[in-house]
Amino acid sequence: METLNQVVDAELEKLPADMLARFHYISQLIEEFGLERVREPHVKHLRGVLWEIRMKGKDGISRALYVTVFAKRVVVVRVFIKKTQKTPSGEIELALKRAKEIES
């Protein structure tokens, strides 16, 4: 699993420690078992090419939005702490915009 750029790295580093640990745990599951075998409650399809890694911690919930490039390459394009039940459309749009930067 990789991140798109330093902006996404910084978003990831801003997560509370328990949510960051959960992100690494789910990333490890994906690497060990493959994308096709890791599903809810860990990951969920959002829209089009966009998927989310779902993290929960004592301070709330957060998401890491990602796309896949080929079957084995996972690129995280946005990380944020959720404040509402539904993933905000602005977050989805930003992630989709960033996903266009990825070279196939």
Secondary structure, 3 states (H helix, E strand, C coil): CEECCHHHHHHHHCCCHHHHHHHHHHHHHHHHHCHHHCCCCCEEEEECCEEEEEEEECCEEEEEEEEEECCCEEEEEEEEEECCCCCCHHHHHHHHHHHCCCCC
